[in-house]
Amino acid sequence: MDSILKIIRERRSARVPFDRERPVPAEHLRAILDAARWTPTAHNMQNFEIVVVDDRKLLDAIANIRSQASEVFIRENYEQLSFSDEELRRRKVGLHGQMFPPSWRMPSLTAPFDEAHPHSILGEAARASAALLVVLYDPRRRAPASEGDVLGMMSLGCLLENMWLAASSLGIGFQVQSAMSGPDVEAEVKKLLGIPDPLRIGFACRIGYPLVEPEYLRVRRDLEDFVHRNQYGSKTG
């Protein structure tokens, strides 16, 4: 129990460049994918496919897809940022502003959004990776009577956690690329990887060996902040 809790506590998002020249060993990649295979999914429908992208030309092509963060993302992300370790420790939720480009830390919400000159929000993150694991969602595989497929989305969350913990246990850097499921980016990636309809991209994960150690403050609420005993509002004490 102690070992799994240690991995859970030490798991982190590696928002740093990875060594492009150091591939993930085949046996370690297989271990991560096997962790995905044993994901608990709603009604055991196993509603996912995974495309492993380790071809350098494909990784560079994905990195060059022109896209940008939306105004909604910039605004809501800014509202969730803390700008000092003290502030983040006090809030116990959200992220430190230092993790994002300077333009995303500006009070002006129009500065980073430029329709005339879009940039790639995948950029170096995709290029500086040993591989990408592109997780596909199959809407045809859902549990009975589950319109909206909330359980299917929960299943993808379990898949992500399984792979992330397996990678962390092997000393492999891991970062989720949610931008891959944006409609414009998704269309381009599906073309590059030959992904047919009705499969959708749920998210992608970049994996590899960080060139520098990720350094940022991680915070969590205390148990007493969110655990209730028998009745909401009755804290555990």
Secondary structure, 3 states (H helix, E strand, C coil): CHHHHHHHHHCCCCCCCECCCCCCCHHHHHHHHHHHHCCCCHHHCCCEEEEEECCHHHHHHHHCCCCCCCHHHHHHHHHCEECCHHHHHHHCCCEEHHHCCHHHHCCCCCCCCCCCCCCCCCHHHHHCCCEEEEEEECCCCCCCCCCCCHHHHHHHHHHHHHHHHHHHHCCCEEEEEHHHHCHHHHHHHHHHHCCCCCCEEEEEEEEECECCCCCCCCCCCCHHHHCECCCCCCECC
